[in-house]
Amino acid sequence: MKIHLQHFAIVCAVVGMCATACKKKAADPETDPTPATTGGTAVSGFTFTPNGGSATVADSAFYYQQYNTIHAYKNGNANHFEINLTSLAVATYSIGSGNALTYVMGSTYLGATGGQVNITANGSNKISGNFSTPLSGGSVTSVTGQFLDIPKK
């Protein structure tokens, strides 16, 4: 009888851990991998255009309000943007003076040397805007982009 109670207790503990281990935190918003444009109509997402070439749509994008930081990813860390600003309020932010944009392409880190980031909307836990900046550190020498209704994380 004692062995059966121990087995029952172990089974209950395992079932309890399995039931709660994969529970998603309520504070994490769902990311929306929807392209930034569909048939000319803007929808949620982060789009960037290196060297004036073809536009690329990020697989995921989000921002951290507490760090004033916007992140976007394409193919995992293979293409990653990090935009750090002094604030995320609606305004135009010049690169430098506490504002920075980094574009990581594989193992190459490209830093913005000027340009600006415009926050055009920030409300309901979503942020929108655009950016245009020259880059240094690799073969990509400039990048432009837009982000529309990317969620807060």
N, C-alpha and C positions, 0 to 999 in steps of 0.2 A: 504494500500500500504506500509506503514512504517513497519508493522509487517512482511509482505512478504520479504522485504529487510533485516530485522534482521534475519529471518529464513534462507534466502539464504546465508547471511554472516556466520552464525553459521555452516551451512552445509559445506560451502567451507573451513572453518577453520578446521573442523573435518576431512574432506577428505584430506586436506593438511598435517595434523599431522599424519594421518594413512599412507600416502604415504611415508613420510620421517622418521618415527619413527623406522622402522626396517631396515633402510639402513645400510649395512655393511661397516665398515671403509676400505678404500682401502689399508691401511698399514698392516692389519691383514692377514698373510698367512693362507692358508688352512692347517689344521693338517692332517697328513696321518696316519691312524690307521693300515696300512698294517704291517703284521708280519715281523720281522727282517730276517727270512729265509723262503724260500719256495722251497722245494725240493732240499735243499743244496745251492741254489742261494741266495746271500744276496740282500735284498731290504730294503727300508726305514723303520726305526722304532727304538725302544728302547727295548732291551731284558735284563732281569736280572735273575740270578740263585742264590737263597739263599741256603747256607749250601751245595753246590754241588749237589743239587737236580734237579728237573725239571726246564727247562727254562720257564719263563713267559714273555709274550709280553705285553708291556704297551698299553693302549687304546689311549693315546696321549702323545706326548713329544714335547718340544720346548726349545729354549734358548733365553735369554735376553743378547744381546751384551753389553748394557750399564752397566749391573750388573755382567757380567762374571758368569752367573748362568744358569745351565741346570735343567729343571724340567721334570719329567715323572710321569704319573698317570695310575693306574690300578684300575678299579671299583671306580672312583671318588677319594676321599681322603682316601679310605680304604688302598691303597698302594701308597705311594708317595715318590719319590726320589727328593732331592734337592742337587745339586752339585755346590758348590761355589769355584771358582778358582781365582787366582791372575790375570789371563789373559785367553783368549780363543784362543791364538795363537797355532799353531802346536808345541807341546812339551810334555814332561812327567812332571806331577805335583805330588809331594809327598804330601800325606795327612798330615796336620799340616802346619806350616810356612805360614799361611794365606789361605790354601786350606782345604776344608771340604766336607764331604759327609754325608748326613742324610737320613735314610730310615725310613719312618713313616708307621707302620703297625697298623691300627686302632688307638688306643690311646697310643701305645708304640712307643717311639722315640729311634731309634738305631743310635748311632754315630760311625763313622769310627774312628779307633784308629791307623791306619797306612795304608800302601798300597799306591796305586797310581792311577791316572787318566791320560790316554794318549789321547791327541787330535791328531788325525791322518790326518784330513783334515778340513779346514774352508774356504769356499768360496761360492760365488753365494747364500748367505743367507742360507746356510746349513752347519751343523757341523757333524763330525763323530769321533768316538774314542771308547775306551773301559776302563774298570776299574776293579780293584781287591783289596779288602780291608777286614780286620777283622772288626767286629762290636762289640759294647758293649751295654748293656742295655736291653737285652731280650734273647729269645730262639734262635734267628738267630745270629750266631757268625761269619759268613762271607758271602760275596756276590761278585759275579763277574757279568760282563755285557758288553754289547756293544751297541752303538748307531750309526746309519748310516743315513746320510742325514736328520737329524731332522731340522725342519725349525726355522728361526729366528722369534721372536714375537715382 
